[in-house]
Amino acid sequence: MSGGEGGQRAIVRTLLDRYGETYAEQCGIKLRNTPQPLYQVLVLADLLSTRIRASVAVASARALFDAGMSTPRRMQDATWQQRVDALGEGGYRRYDESTSTRLGEGAALLLDKYGGDLRRMREAADGDSGALSRALRELPGVGPTGAAIFLREVQGVWTEFAPFLDPKAVQGAERLGLPGDGAKLARLIKEDEAAAFASALVRAALDREVAEEVREAAG
């Protein structure tokens, strides 16, 4: 662990300054507690959870939204081929066919069970992150990783779940010499920085050079 709380805070500030952008922001999603951007984050989380580069997942989500598939209704109403084409445009080719199918099925289930509004899922979870994760995992193709990414991204607007650090964020913290404990990490940031901090930690986990650069600059 990095030397003392002062050293840890320097690492955190450097990390946030250089990499403190959520994946939703990177994708151009203006996150608010309204149905459309919340659904867009869910689609992005689904794509990010597959074994593919994060940059490709972000580009592919943006391509889907640019093609008009930014709500559950529009995702469901699009043809399977339209979804495949948009995913391919973003570079998401290895899994494009199976992903197209599950995005259509997931949108249909979301419409049927929650009227296409993820806020209803939030209400049913009643502040319990485990309950919300289980509800998310009922959607086709959303596993534990996808559910965790969604929670990580929305904690800025669904603050009852903050601070939320998924296993990949904790891995990034440990690589940076920071505590692997969410409560200890939360003391190193401002309340409204939780989502950006978690995403920055993930970037450190995914790219060793990010972690090395931040530690060197903070030292």
Secondary structure, 3 states (H helix, E strand, C coil): CCCHHHHHHHHHHHHHHHHCCCHHHHCCCCCCCCHHHHHHHHHHHHHHCCCCCHHHHHHHHHHHHHCCCCCHHHHHHCCHHHHHHHHHHCCCCCCHHHHHHHHHHHHHHHHHHHCCCHHHHHHHHCCCHHHHHHHHCCCCCCCHHHHHHHHHHHCCCCHHHCCCCCHHHHHHHHHCCCCCCHHHHHCCCCHHHHHHHHHHHHHHHHCHHHHHHHHHHHC
